[in-house]
């Protein structure tokens, strides 16, 4: 895999995970 | 071979699902009354942190079944980025909780519960140490072996202590089913870590190797030849690498990755060309012939299929020639007829490793070799400077779908060459690269 893609995947996935966690907290509080 | 977009997305989804698993298990049980938004954010960040940390152990364990096709260098790049994210999560978890409700400060107060406070402070300290020593290993003067011991030990302790903390908090994981599910989930990466550090080296003991030749090479390199002792050797594909350990014990932390430069048909006699650039590699010039050795591998997706009959471009810098040399040897053995181009960059002419061997291969193959030097001698007739878009345009044919590109060299060269090739229209599927700067 070329570096231009590989270098961003971890960051991209981290942002997605963070968004899901924040959304979950929001959902809990209702 | 490069994974396609479909495979990449699929593995990303698998990773995301596994990292979210502790959080999803916690939310699937009987939920207590909601607290403030900040407190619930803090709780979710903690559960997510546990999942991401568990996945860190899986990703760094060189498990062939995980992320197959992505290459160890790409997995470790991903591991680095998610490791930094895990650190942020672990720090943000108590911070957010405390800002949301100051009573959570009690968790860090030794007067409230000494063991709990010490273990939580330990997690914060240990994960910060993990991050700092990984990002600045060389600046801190840490040898690779010391760093590796520290990293493995702290990782195990952080995940195990984090799991203990999650099970004992008794909020979202108050129910026995939830506790067991999360414990089982996180036990898997912990056991995988033990497998990679203990069971795997133990299995290597059944497949010993011995150093039979050691020879200095131009470019401050050394050629090592290992022969299998009492077994059939290692089946590998040209371009792959293995983790080499020298000495009587396969449990040694002196384990380093090197590309095989030998013929794939000689499984029982494996050859490495190693550039002497650090403490371990410098010691290789004096290692005694007859020394026992252990090989864990093969690994790597920086491979070609010589039988495919596709035109191939190799752009390498310095010791990046070693995996390509194995590929070219395989092509020569098969009598490949498809045109190939090699752009080989070095600093000085007498540093060119495998120069004579490459010339010999160019006699046997339809291979056009272009040497590029940054510090050429006065009588140099070849290319000078760095491999850039201009040189690529002059030396290589116009791109087409039947050409594959293999790039391997120091990071600055690769950072320049990959975008240049992409700008020429080379698709990601046809562009293969491997980076060696793991830690």
Interface residues (C-beta under 8 A of the other chain):
Chain A: X1 X2 X3 X4 X5 X6 X7 X9 X10 X11 X13 X14 X16 X17 X18 X20 X21 X22 X24 X25 X26 X28 X29 X30
Chain B: X2 X3 X8 X12 X15 X16 X19 X20 X23 X27 X31 X34 X35 X36 X37 X40 X41 X43 X44 X45 X47 X48 X52 X70 X71 X73 X74 X77 X78 X79 X80 X81 X82 X85 X414 X415 X418 X419 X422 X428 X431 X433 X435
